[in-house]
């Protein structure tokens, strides 16, 4: 009904819109003066003053130091109160759960890593999740009730129709049909779940190489080979949550893998996944092949190949680029993205040398000509994406001053 408080165009709604605009500016720019906030929002000085007073009373903004470098007394600076809310993220992988808590400004204030190797029925998944979260909360000097939202990243995806984790047979204990209900009962805050590579794409879109891009593909190669698809500014997850599981993609140059979910692999994974790099290096006469887990050996091989130490290394990099482009050609032919971001240590280790080779090969194999870029969120990108997702919802809740 016209005139009802909170409807579009009413004073309350306009105040809430201005409040949120100011808070977003403070998050983006850091401490700002009243004059600067007024200039960026288009508000008058009196209106900006009232706005800041209102946000201070609501516990959302702090008045801090003063600006320097200008004649006369410095202007008082305002910033978002970091304690206004907290969010958490979990990065789940075989053998460990990595957890972090961030304050509402996005600063990580507590981290914890829980080894899960060897934990059997006496340490069920729910207990592991709670222990990992509590470890990060304690490291932040908080209690669990201070966390407003949790986002859990896993390989594969939870099927929205059944609630069961799919495409991740290598993650023991996470496939119970009652798991999500058990986690909801054990945790006091709302919990969301997403694929780990999807969350890397969120991190790159918010903070990294895909900023400002609404249509892009993230190709990820680390422990596994996968992709995330962002179309029209939004993640495309697919009917069962399996969009982007390109490791299962049949490709030329690799045997046709059948029963792919049982094998937990497919043609593209076998052709260009991290585990294929040591084998390819041996075939091409590259020696020595670094020891260690396949993804660590692959990253070391790619880094050495990108440096071009020997003809064998250079051939390894070219062959690897061709293999990557072979599968990527199918993806870009269907989606025609503006940008492809290369992420994961088995790709980022190759730097510009690998990026340029893959882009050249892709131009030969596909009509679509996306720009390729190396991912720039390299410090725990899965966890960073989980935190960014949790923070988005937390900020919407905490910054809503229209209530």
C-alpha positions as CSV (number, residue, x, y, z in Angstrom):
1,X,0.0,0.0,0.0
2,X,1.4,3.4,-0.9
3,X,3.0,5.2,2.1
4,X,3.8,2.0,4.0
5,X,7.2,2.2,5.7
6,X,9.8,0.1,4.0
7,X,8.2,0.2,0.5
8,X,10.2,1.6,-2.5
9,X,10.5,5.4,-2.4
10,X,9.7,5.8,1.3
11,X,12.1,7.7,3.6
12,X,13.0,4.4,5.4
13,X,13.9,2.7,2.2
14,X,15.9,5.6,0.9
15,X,17.8,5.8,4.2
16,X,18.5,2.1,4.0
17,X,19.8,2.4,0.5
18,X,22.1,5.3,1.4
19,X,23.3,3.5,4.5
20,X,24.2,0.4,2.4
21,X,25.9,2.5,-0.3
22,X,28.0,4.2,2.4
23,X,28.9,0.9,4.1
24,X,29.9,-0.6,0.7
25,X,32.1,2.4,0.0
26,X,33.8,2.0,3.4
27,X,34.5,-1.7,2.7
28,X,35.9,-0.9,-0.8
29,X,38.0,2.2,0.1
30,X,38.8,1.8,3.8
31,X,38.5,4.8,6.2
32,X,36.8,7.8,4.6
33,X,35.9,11.3,5.9
34,X,32.4,12.6,6.0
35,X,33.1,14.9,3.1
36,X,34.5,12.1,1.0
37,X,31.5,9.9,1.8
38,X,29.2,12.7,0.8
39,X,31.1,13.2,-2.4
40,X,31.0,9.5,-3.4
41,X,27.3,9.0,-2.6
42,X,26.1,12.4,-3.8
43,X,24.7,13.2,-0.4
44,X,24.8,16.7,1.3
45,X,27.1,17.2,4.3
46,X,24.2,17.3,6.8
47,X,22.7,14.1,5.3
48,X,26.1,12.4,5.3
49,X,26.5,13.4,9.0
50,X,23.1,12.1,10.0
51,X,23.9,8.8,8.1
52,X,27.2,8.3,9.9
53,X,25.7,9.1,13.3
54,X,22.9,6.5,12.5
55,X,25.5,3.9,11.5
56,X,27.5,4.5,14.6
57,X,24.5,4.1,16.9
58,X,23.7,0.9,15.1
59,X,27.2,-0.5,15.9
60,X,28.2,-0.6,12.2
61,X,30.7,2.2,11.9
62,X,33.6,3.5,14.1
63,X,35.0,7.0,14.1
64,X,38.7,6.5,14.0
65,X,41.7,8.7,13.3
66,X,42.0,11.9,11.2
67,X,43.2,12.5,7.7
68,X,46.6,14.2,7.3
69,X,48.4,16.1,4.6
70,X,46.1,19.1,4.3
71,X,46.2,22.5,5.9
72,X,44.1,22.9,9.0
73,X,42.7,20.3,11.4
74,X,42.4,16.8,9.9
75,X,39.0,15.4,9.0
76,X,37.6,12.6,11.2
77,X,37.7,9.3,9.4
78,X,35.0,6.6,9.6
79,X,35.3,2.9,9.0
80,X,33.2,-0.3,9.2
81,X,33.3,-1.8,12.7
82,X,35.1,-5.1,12.1
83,X,33.3,-6.6,15.1
84,X,29.8,-6.0,13.5
85,X,29.7,-9.6,12.3
86,X,31.8,-12.7,11.5
87,X,31.6,-15.4,8.9
88,X,33.4,-18.7,8.4
89,X,34.5,-21.0,5.6
90,X,35.7,-24.6,5.4
91,X,37.7,-26.1,2.7
92,X,37.3,-29.9,2.8
93,X,39.7,-32.2,1.0
94,X,40.9,-35.8,1.5
95,X,43.1,-35.9,4.5
96,X,42.2,-32.5,6.0
97,X,39.7,-29.7,6.7
98,X,41.0,-26.1,6.5
99,X,38.9,-23.6,8.4
100,X,38.9,-19.8,8.7
101,X,36.9,-17.0,10.3
102,X,36.7,-13.5,8.8
103,X,35.4,-10.3,10.3
104,X,32.8,-8.3,8.3
105,X,35.5,-6.3,6.5
106,X,36.9,-9.5,5.0
107,X,40.0,-9.7,7.2
108,X,40.8,-13.3,8.2
109,X,41.0,-13.3,12.0
110,X,41.4,-17.0,12.7
111,X,42.5,-20.2,10.9
112,X,42.8,-23.8,11.8
113,X,43.7,-27.0,9.9
114,X,42.3,-30.4,11.1
115,X,44.0,-33.5,9.8
116,X,41.3,-36.2,9.0
117,X,43.6,-39.0,7.7
118,X,43.0,-42.1,9.9
119,X,39.8,-40.8,11.5
120,X,37.3,-43.6,11.4
121,X,33.7,-44.1,12.7
122,X,34.6,-42.7,16.1
123,X,35.3,-39.4,14.3
124,X,32.3,-38.9,12.0
125,X,32.2,-36.1,9.5
126,X,29.9,-33.9,11.6
127,X,32.4,-34.0,14.5
128,X,35.2,-33.2,12.1
129,X,33.3,-30.2,10.8
130,X,32.5,-28.9,14.3
131,X,36.1,-29.4,15.5
132,X,37.6,-27.6,12.5
133,X,35.2,-24.7,12.9
134,X,35.8,-24.4,16.6
135,X,39.5,-24.4,16.0
136,X,39.3,-21.4,13.8
137,X,36.8,-19.7,16.1
138,X,39.2,-20.2,19.1
139,X,42.1,-18.9,17.0
140,X,40.0,-15.7,16.3
141,X,39.3,-15.3,20.0
142,X,35.6,-15.7,19.5
143,X,32.9,-18.2,20.4
144,X,30.9,-20.2,17.9
145,X,27.8,-18.0,18.5
146,X,29.7,-15.0,17.0
147,X,29.7,-16.7,13.5
148,X,26.7,-15.7,11.5
149,X,27.1,-18.0,8.5
150,X,29.3,-20.9,7.4
151,X,30.1,-22.0,3.8
152,X,31.6,-25.4,3.3
153,X,33.6,-26.2,0.1
154,X,33.9,-29.8,-1.0
155,X,35.0,-31.5,-4.2
156,X,31.9,-32.6,-6.2
157,X,28.6,-31.2,-5.4
158,X,25.6,-31.9,-3.2
159,X,22.7,-32.9,-5.4
160,X,19.8,-30.5,-4.7
161,X,17.3,-33.3,-5.4
162,X,18.7,-35.9,-3.0
163,X,21.0,-34.0,-0.7
164,X,23.8,-36.5,-1.4
165,X,27.4,-35.6,-2.4
166,X,28.1,-36.5,-6.0
167,X,31.3,-36.6,-8.2
168,X,33.5,-37.0,-5.1
169,X,34.0,-40.7,-4.4
170,X,37.4,-39.9,-3.0
171,X,36.0,-38.0,0.0
172,X,35.2,-40.7,2.6
173,X,32.3,-40.2,5.0
174,X,30.6,-37.4,3.1
175,X,28.1,-39.4,1.2
176,X,25.4,-40.1,3.8
177,X,21.9,-39.0,2.7
178,X,21.3,-37.6,6.2
179,X,24.6,-35.6,6.4
180,X,23.2,-32.2,5.7
181,X,20.4,-32.6,8.2
182,X,23.0,-33.8,10.8
183,X,25.2,-30.8,10.1
184,X,22.2,-28.4,10.4
185,X,21.3,-29.9,13.8
186,X,24.9,-29.6,15.1
187,X,25.7,-26.0,14.0
188,X,23.9,-22.9,15.3
189,X,24.4,-20.8,12.1
190,X,23.0,-21.1,8.6
191,X,25.2,-23.4,6.5
192,X,25.7,-23.4,2.8
193,X,27.6,-25.9,0.6
194,X,29.3,-25.4,-2.8
195,X,31.8,-27.1,-5.1
196,X,35.4,-26.1,-4.3
197,X,36.2,-24.9,-7.9
198,X,33.0,-22.8,-8.0
199,X,34.2,-21.0,-4.9
200,X,37.6,-20.4,-6.5
201,X,35.7,-18.7,-9.3
202,X,33.9,-16.5,-6.7
203,X,37.2,-15.5,-5.3
204,X,38.6,-14.7,-8.7
205,X,35.5,-12.7,-9.6
206,X,35.5,-10.7,-6.4
207,X,39.2,-10.2,-5.8
208,X,41.2,-11.6,-8.8
209,X,41.6,-12.0,-12.5
210,X,37.9,-12.1,-13.3
211,X,36.9,-8.8,-11.6
212,X,34.5,-7.0,-13.8
213,X,33.7,-10.1,-15.9
214,X,30.2,-11.5,-16.0
215,X,30.9,-14.4,-18.4
216,X,34.0,-16.5,-17.7
217,X,35.2,-20.1,-17.2
218,X,37.7,-21.0,-14.5
219,X,39.7,-24.1,-15.5
220,X,41.2,-25.6,-12.3
221,X,44.0,-28.2,-12.2
222,X,45.4,-29.2,-8.8
223,X,44.4,-32.4,-7.0
224,X,41.7,-32.8,-9.7
225,X,40.8,-31.2,-13.0
226,X,37.6,-29.2,-13.0
227,X,35.9,-26.0,-14.1
228,X,33.5,-23.4,-12.9
229,X,31.1,-21.6,-15.2
230,X,30.0,-18.0,-14.6
231,X,27.2,-16.9,-17.0
232,X,25.6,-13.5,-16.8
233,X,27.4,-12.8,-13.6
234,X,26.1,-15.9,-11.8
235,X,27.5,-19.4,-11.2
236,X,25.9,-22.0,-13.3
237,X,25.7,-25.2,-11.2
238,X,23.6,-27.5,-13.4
239,X,20.6,-29.7,-12.6
240,X,22.5,-31.9,-10.2
241,X,25.2,-29.5,-9.2
242,X,27.6,-31.1,-11.6
243,X,28.2,-28.3,-14.1
244,X,31.9,-27.9,-14.7
245,X,32.9,-31.5,-13.9
246,X,35.0,-31.4,-17.0
247,X,37.5,-34.0,-15.7
248,X,34.9,-36.6,-16.9
249,X,34.9,-35.2,-20.4
250,X,35.8,-37.6,-23.2
251,X,38.5,-36.1,-25.3
252,X,40.7,-37.1,-28.3
253,X,44.1,-38.5,-27.2
254,X,42.8,-40.3,-24.2
255,X,41.1,-43.7,-23.8
256,X,37.4,-43.6,-23.5
257,X,36.6,-44.0,-19.8
258,X,33.3,-45.7,-19.0
259,X,31.5,-45.7,-15.6
260,X,33.3,-42.5,-14.9
261,X,31.8,-41.8,-11.5
262,X,32.9,-45.2,-10.3
263,X,36.4,-44.6,-11.8
264,X,36.3,-41.0,-10.4
265,X,38.0,-40.0,-13.6
266,X,37.5,-39.4,-17.3
267,X,39.3,-38.7,-20.5
268,X,40.3,-35.1,-19.9
269,X,41.5,-35.9,-16.4
270,X,43.6,-38.7,-17.8
271,X,44.9,-36.5,-20.6
272,X,45.8,-33.3,-18.7
273,X,45.1,-33.8,-15.0
274,X,48.0,-33.4,-12.5
275,X,48.6,-37.1,-12.3
276,X,49.3,-37.3,-16.1
277,X,52.2,-34.8,-15.9
278,X,54.8,-37.1,-14.2
279,X,53.9,-39.9,-16.7
280,X,54.2,-37.5,-19.6
281,X,57.5,-36.2,-18.4
282,X,58.9,-39.7,-18.3
283,X,57.7,-40.4,-21.8
284,X,59.4,-37.3,-23.1
285,X,62.7,-38.0,-21.3
286,X,62.5,-35.3,-18.7
287,X,64.5,-36.2,-15.6
288,X,64.4,-36.3,-12.8
289,X,60.7,-36.3,-12.1
290,X,60.1,-34.7,-8.7
291,X,58.9,-36.9,-5.9
292,X,55.8,-36.3,-3.8
293,X,52.0,-36.2,-4.4
294,X,51.1,-36.0,-8.1
295,X,49.8,-32.4,-7.9
296,X,53.0,-31.2,-6.2
297,X,55.2,-33.1,-8.7
298,X,53.1,-31.7,-11.6
299,X,53.5,-28.1,-10.3
300,X,57.3,-28.5,-10.0
301,X,57.5,-30.0,-13.5
302,X,55.4,-27.2,-15.0
303,X,57.5,-24.5,-13.3
304,X,60.7,-26.1,-14.6
305,X,59.2,-26.5,-18.1
306,X,58.1,-22.9,-18.2
307,X,61.6,-21.9,-17.4
308,X,62.7,-23.8,-20.5
309,X,65.7,-25.5,-19.0
310,X,66.1,-28.1,-21.7
311,X,64.5,-29.0,-25.1
312,X,62.7,-31.8,-23.3
313,X,61.2,-29.3,-20.8
314,X,60.1,-27.0,-23.6
315,X,58.5,-30.0,-25.4
316,X,56.8,-31.0,-22.1
317,X,55.2,-27.5,-21.8
318,X,54.0,-27.5,-25.4
319,X,52.5,-30.9,-25.2
320,X,50.8,-30.1,-21.9
321,X,49.4,-26.9,-23.4
322,X,48.0,-28.9,-26.3
323,X,46.4,-31.4,-24.0
324,X,44.8,-28.6,-21.9
325,X,43.5,-26.8,-25.0
326,X,42.0,-30.1,-26.4
327,X,39.5,-30.3,-23.6
328,X,39.1,-26.6,-23.2
329,X,38.1,-26.3,-26.9
330,X,34.9,-28.2,-26.1
331,X,34.0,-26.0,-23.2
332,X,34.5,-22.7,-25.0
333,X,32.8,-23.9,-28.1
334,X,29.6,-24.5,-26.1
335,X,29.8,-21.5,-23.8
336,X,31.7,-18.8,-25.8
337,X,33.0,-17.1,-22.7
338,X,34.7,-13.7,-22.6
339,X,37.5,-15.0,-20.4
340,X,39.1,-18.2,-19.3
341,X,41.0,-18.1,-16.0
342,X,43.6,-20.7,-15.4
343,X,43.8,-21.7,-11.7
344,X,45.3,-24.4,-9.5
345,X,49.0,-25.0,-9.0
346,X,49.4,-27.3,-12.1
347,X,48.4,-24.2,-14.2
348,X,49.6,-21.2,-12.3
349,X,53.1,-22.7,-12.0
350,X,53.4,-22.3,-15.8
351,X,52.8,-18.6,-15.7
352,X,52.7,-16.5,-18.8
353,X,54.6,-19.1,-20.8
354,X,51.9,-21.7,-20.4
355,X,49.1,-19.2,-20.7
356,X,50.3,-18.0,-24.1
357,X,50.8,-21.6,-25.4
358,X,47.3,-22.7,-24.3
359,X,45.8,-19.5,-25.8
360,X,47.5,-20.1,-29.2
361,X,46.5,-23.8,-29.2
362,X,42.9,-22.9,-28.3
363,X,42.8,-20.5,-31.2
364,X,43.6,-23.4,-33.5
365,X,41.1,-25.8,-32.1
366,X,38.0,-23.6,-31.4
367,X,36.1,-20.8,-33.2
368,X,35.6,-19.0,-29.9
369,X,38.5,-16.8,-29.0
370,X,38.3,-16.0,-25.3
371,X,41.1,-14.1,-23.5
372,X,43.1,-16.3,-21.1
373,X,44.4,-15.1,-17.8
374,X,46.3,-16.7,-14.9
375,X,44.4,-16.7,-11.6
376,X,45.7,-14.3,-9.1
377,X,44.0,-15.5,-5.9
378,X,46.7,-18.0,-5.0
379,X,46.6,-18.1,-1.2
380,X,44.1,-20.8,-0.2
381,X,41.7,-19.8,-3.0
382,X,39.0,-22.3,-2.2
383,X,38.9,-21.1,1.4
384,X,38.9,-17.5,0.2
385,X,35.9,-18.1,-2.0
386,X,34.0,-19.8,0.8
387,X,34.7,-16.8,3.0
388,X,33.6,-14.3,0.3
389,X,30.4,-16.2,-0.2
390,X,29.7,-16.3,3.5
391,X,30.5,-12.6,3.9
392,X,28.1,-11.6,1.2
393,X,25.2,-13.1,3.0
394,X,26.4,-11.9,6.4
395,X,26.8,-8.3,5.1
396,X,23.3,-8.4,3.7
397,X,21.9,-9.4,7.1
398,X,24.0,-7.1,9.2
399,X,23.9,-4.0,7.0
400,X,20.1,-4.1,6.6
401,X,19.1,-1.0,8.5
402,X,15.5,-0.9,7.0
403,X,14.1,-3.1,9.8
